[in-house]
Amino acid sequence: MKNIKPQRKGIIKEITYDNSRWKILKEKRKIAEEILSSLIDENLDGSAHGSLARGDVDENSDVDIYLVEYVPSYKIELLLEKRNYKIYKKEIIQATPKSSPKVYFYLDPKEKIVLSFPLAKLMKNEYEFYKFGGTISYEEILDNKRKKGVDKRLMLIVPTEKGHIEYSIIGRENEVAKELEISIDTVLERENVLLKRDKIGRTGTFLKVEVYNNQTVEEVALKLTSTNWMFKKVMEERGQIS
């Protein structure tokens, strides 16, 4: 995995995409479009986020699809099976002790195509996490729109007709919060996380549990409520598993 380092303040660049990059974006968005269409067919409202929304993709970019509300896992598995998608891996991840746990379904062997949904109600900063990196709907993909968002280098990506303009958010946090229509607290939180990661290396995830084929997501989650008090606390405060 390549080392992605935050860029310091004052840096601003205009990037022009070549034909190869536009082709990669089109191919990855086609994958997202098909998955989002499958969700819509079951009256589920999904979106994509990250470089797929912004447009600054490369061959290693993920296709990240997410739901913001809990859906029984069997419904997701049934709709994926109906559309001939294979789930290569399932995980429950709680990023920090205070984070809402999420379910991740990996739909390819390299774990580059991901569908996620929360097990408990998301907090404001968790909703805004998606907007911070850029988020795009099914309809916006069909309309070939691209959205503003911040990448892992802490560069705000502003799409242009030929590519994008990028500049460091460091020292411009209030401006970026207004551009993305999110709170300054979310901008500062994400900035601190990424700067800390750059300084001390990748920070650990509080909880990551694989769900095997003989288990359901809900069975594993219920077991976690009896073995992990922080997981239980968040689930009791924000939602429940049925």
Backbone torsions as a table, in degrees:
resi	resn	phi	psi	omega
1	MET	NA	132.3	-178.1
2	LYS	-71.5	149.2	-179.7
3	ASN	-81.9	115.7	-179.1
4	ILE	-104.1	110.1	-176.0
5	LYS	-104.3	139.6	175.1
6	PRO	-59.7	142.6	177.8
7	GLN	-94.2	143.2	-176.3
8	ARG	-80.9	164.4	-174.8
9	LYS	-63.0	153.1	178.8
10	GLY	96.5	-13.5	-178.8
11	ILE	-83.5	127.9	175.2
12	ILE	-142.9	134.2	-176.8
13	LYS	-139.3	152.6	170.1
14	GLU	-111.8	124.2	-175.7
15	ILE	-111.2	131.3	175.4
16	THR	-107.3	127.9	-179.1
17	TYR	-81.9	142.7	172.6
18	ASP	-91.3	176.1	-177.2
19	ASN	-60.3	-34.5	-179.7
20	SER	-62.5	-41.3	-178.9
21	ARG	-69.0	-40.9	176.9
22	TRP	-62.5	-36.8	179.8
23	LYS	-66.3	-43.9	178.9
24	ILE	-61.2	-43.8	179.3
25	LEU	-59.9	-44.4	-179.6
26	LYS	-61.8	-43.9	-178.4
27	GLU	-65.5	-44.1	-178.2
28	LYS	-70.5	-36.4	177.5
29	ARG	-68.2	-30.4	177.0
30	LYS	-63.2	-40.1	176.5
31	ILE	-62.0	-47.6	179.6
32	ALA	-61.9	-41.8	-179.6
33	GLU	-58.0	-43.4	-178.2
34	GLU	-67.4	-41.0	179.5
35	ILE	-67.8	-44.6	179.5
36	LEU	-63.5	-35.8	176.2
37	SER	-62.9	-39.2	177.9
38	SER	-62.7	-39.7	178.5
39	LEU	-66.7	-43.3	179.8
40	ILE	-60.4	-38.6	179.1
41	ASP	-59.7	-24.3	178.7
42	GLU	-105.4	20.3	178.6
43	ASN	59.6	36.0	176.7
44	LEU	-111.6	135.2	-173.9
45	ASP	-100.1	98.6	179.1
46	GLY	-108.4	166.3	176.5
47	SER	-144.5	169.4	173.7
48	ALA	-114.4	154.2	179.9
49	HIS	-142.6	167.3	179.0
50	GLY	91.4	-150.2	-175.8
51	SER	-61.1	-27.7	177.8
52	LEU	-61.6	-35.7	177.4
53	ALA	-76.6	-41.3	-176.9
54	ARG	-75.5	-38.4	-179.1
55	GLY	107.2	-11.4	-176.4
56	ASP	-85.1	57.2	-174.9
57	VAL	-86.7	163.2	165.4
58	ASP	-140.1	-175.8	-175.2
59	GLU	-61.3	-26.9	-176.6
60	ASN	-93.3	2.5	-178.7
61	SER	-66.5	142.4	177.7
62	ASP	-80.4	156.5	167.6
63	VAL	-105.2	99.8	-174.8
64	ASP	-103.4	112.6	177.0
65	ILE	-110.4	139.2	-178.3
66	TYR	-142.3	153.9	169.5
67	LEU	-114.3	149.6	-178.8
68	VAL	-101.9	-1.5	178.2
69	GLU	-128.5	152.1	179.2
70	TYR	-66.7	136.7	173.7
71	VAL	-130.8	133.3	176.6
72	PRO	-50.3	131.8	-171.6
73	SER	-59.9	-31.3	-178.2
74	TYR	-63.7	-31.4	178.6
75	LYS	-66.2	-41.8	177.8
76	ILE	-64.6	-44.1	-178.2
77	GLU	-65.0	-38.9	179.6
78	LEU	-66.1	-42.6	-179.0
79	LEU	-69.3	-33.9	176.9
80	LEU	-68.4	-42.1	178.8
81	GLU	-62.8	-40.0	180.0
82	LYS	-61.8	-32.5	179.6
83	ARG	-95.4	12.6	175.9
84	ASN	65.9	30.4	171.9
85	TYR	-90.8	141.2	176.1
86	LYS	-104.7	133.4	175.8
87	ILE	-92.2	111.1	-177.1
88	TYR	-82.5	-25.4	-178.4
89	LYS	-161.1	145.6	176.5
90	LYS	-128.1	136.1	179.3
91	GLU	-139.5	149.6	166.1
92	ILE	-106.4	125.9	-177.0
93	ILE	-128.4	130.6	172.2
94	GLN	-119.6	107.6	-170.5
95	ALA	-62.0	-45.0	178.3
96	THR	-135.2	166.4	179.7
97	PRO	-57.8	-23.9	-178.3
98	LYS	-99.4	-3.4	-178.0
99	SER	-77.6	150.5	171.9
100	SER	-73.6	128.2	179.1
101	PRO	-64.0	144.4	179.0
102	LYS	-127.5	154.9	175.6
103	VAL	-103.6	135.5	178.4
104	TYR	-121.4	123.8	172.7
105	PHE	-107.1	122.8	179.6
106	TYR	-99.7	122.8	-169.5
107	LEU	-105.0	15.2	174.1
108	ASP	-150.5	159.2	-175.8
109	PRO	-62.5	-28.8	-178.7
110	LYS	-87.9	0.2	178.3
111	GLU	59.9	39.3	178.9
112	LYS	-100.1	-15.8	177.9
113	ILE	-112.4	113.9	-169.8
114	VAL	-129.5	135.1	172.6
115	LEU	-118.6	124.0	-177.9
116	SER	-127.3	154.6	175.2
117	PHE	-154.8	151.1	-176.3
118	PRO	-82.2	153.1	172.7
119	LEU	-91.7	-17.6	180.0
120	ALA	-138.1	166.1	-178.9
121	LYS	-57.9	134.3	178.1
122	LEU	-77.9	145.0	174.3
123	MET	-84.4	168.5	-176.6
124	LYS	-55.9	-45.5	-178.1
125	ASN	-67.3	-24.7	178.7
126	GLU	-76.2	-36.7	171.2
127	TYR	-62.1	-45.3	-175.3
128	GLU	-72.6	-18.4	174.4
129	PHE	-55.1	-41.6	-179.6
130	TYR	-66.8	-43.1	179.8
131	LYS	-67.6	-31.1	178.0
132	PHE	-59.4	-44.2	-179.3
133	GLY	-86.9	-10.7	-177.4
134	GLY	102.0	127.9	-179.0
135	THR	-135.1	147.0	-174.5
136	ILE	-143.6	141.0	-178.2
137	SER	-91.3	171.1	176.8
138	TYR	-58.7	-47.3	-178.3
139	GLU	-63.1	-37.8	179.7
140	GLU	-69.3	-33.2	174.5
141	ILE	-64.5	-44.1	179.2
142	LEU	-61.4	-31.7	-179.5
143	ASP	-87.5	6.5	179.0
144	ASN	59.0	31.5	177.1
145	LYS	-79.6	156.4	171.3
146	ARG	-130.2	148.2	-171.1
147	LYS	-119.6	150.8	175.6
148	LYS	-69.0	150.0	176.4
149	GLY	-178.9	165.9	-177.4
150	VAL	-103.5	133.4	179.6
151	ASP	-92.2	-176.0	-175.3
152	LYS	-72.1	-10.4	175.0
153	ARG	-88.0	3.5	-174.7
154	LEU	63.7	36.1	174.9
155	MET	-105.6	128.7	172.9
156	LEU	-76.3	124.5	178.5
157	ILE	-97.9	118.5	178.5
158	VAL	-113.5	106.6	-175.9
159	PRO	-60.5	144.2	173.2
160	THR	-129.4	173.8	-178.9
161	GLU	-62.0	-34.4	-175.9
162	LYS	-99.7	-8.7	-177.3
163	GLY	167.2	-112.8	175.3
164	HIS	-159.6	162.1	168.0
165	ILE	-105.9	139.8	179.7
166	GLU	-132.6	142.8	174.0
167	TYR	-149.7	151.7	-178.5
168	SER	-65.4	138.9	179.4
169	ILE	-84.2	-10.8	-177.2
170	ILE	-66.2	122.7	-176.3
171	GLY	88.3	-5.7	-179.5
172	ARG	-127.7	30.4	-172.3
173	GLU	-61.6	-42.3	179.8
174	ASN	-64.7	-40.9	178.1
175	GLU	-61.4	-43.2	-179.2
176	VAL	-66.5	-40.4	177.7
177	ALA	-58.3	-41.6	178.4
178	LYS	-68.9	-40.8	179.4
179	GLU	-59.6	-40.6	-175.3
180	LEU	-95.0	-4.3	179.7
181	GLU	58.2	48.3	175.7
182	ILE	-131.6	171.2	-177.5
183	SER	-76.6	151.5	175.7
184	ILE	-61.7	-31.4	179.4
185	ASP	-60.7	-40.6	179.5
186	THR	-67.0	-41.1	178.4
187	VAL	-61.1	-46.7	-178.9
188	LEU	-66.2	-38.3	178.7
189	GLU	-62.5	-47.7	-179.6
190	ARG	-66.5	-38.1	177.9
191	GLU	-61.2	-46.9	-179.6
192	ASN	-62.7	-40.3	179.3
193	VAL	-62.0	-46.7	-176.3
194	LEU	-72.5	-34.2	176.2
195	LEU	-69.1	-38.9	177.6
196	LYS	-65.1	-40.8	178.5
197	ARG	-61.9	-38.8	179.1
198	ASP	-67.7	-35.4	-175.9
199	LYS	-77.7	-43.4	-173.0
200	ILE	-114.4	2.5	-177.7
201	GLY	95.4	173.4	-176.0
202	ARG	-59.7	125.3	-179.8
203	THR	-77.9	150.4	-176.1
204	GLY	-75.7	157.3	174.7
205	THR	-91.4	136.1	-176.8
206	PHE	-59.3	-45.9	-177.1
207	LEU	-146.1	131.1	175.7
208	LYS	-144.0	115.8	-176.1
209	VAL	-128.8	126.9	177.7
210	GLU	-80.6	140.3	176.6
211	VAL	-104.6	117.2	-175.3
212	TYR	-87.7	169.3	-171.8
213	ASN	-63.7	-25.2	179.9
214	ASN	-89.0	9.8	-179.2
215	GLN	-124.6	158.7	168.4
216	THR	-104.2	158.2	176.9
217	VAL	-57.3	-43.7	-176.5
218	GLU	-66.4	-36.7	176.8
219	GLU	-62.0	-45.3	180.0
220	VAL	-66.3	-41.0	179.6
221	ALA	-63.7	-41.1	178.6
222	LEU	-64.6	-37.5	176.9
223	LYS	-64.6	-38.3	179.4
224	LEU	-64.2	-31.3	178.9
225	THR	-66.2	-21.0	179.3
226	SER	-96.7	-10.4	-177.3
227	THR	-117.8	-14.2	-177.3
228	ASN	-132.9	108.5	-171.6
229	TRP	-70.2	-28.8	178.3
230	MET	-72.1	-38.9	174.7
231	PHE	-60.8	-46.6	-179.6
232	LYS	-61.1	-42.4	-178.3
233	LYS	-61.1	-46.3	179.8
234	VAL	-64.7	-42.0	-179.5
235	MET	-65.2	-38.8	179.2
236	GLU	-68.8	-35.1	-177.4
237	GLU	-78.3	-31.2	-169.0
238	ARG	-118.3	-12.9	-177.5
239	GLY	175.9	-175.6	178.4
240	GLN	-147.4	156.9	-179.7
241	ILE	-102.4	129.0	179.6
242	SER	-115.9	NA	NA
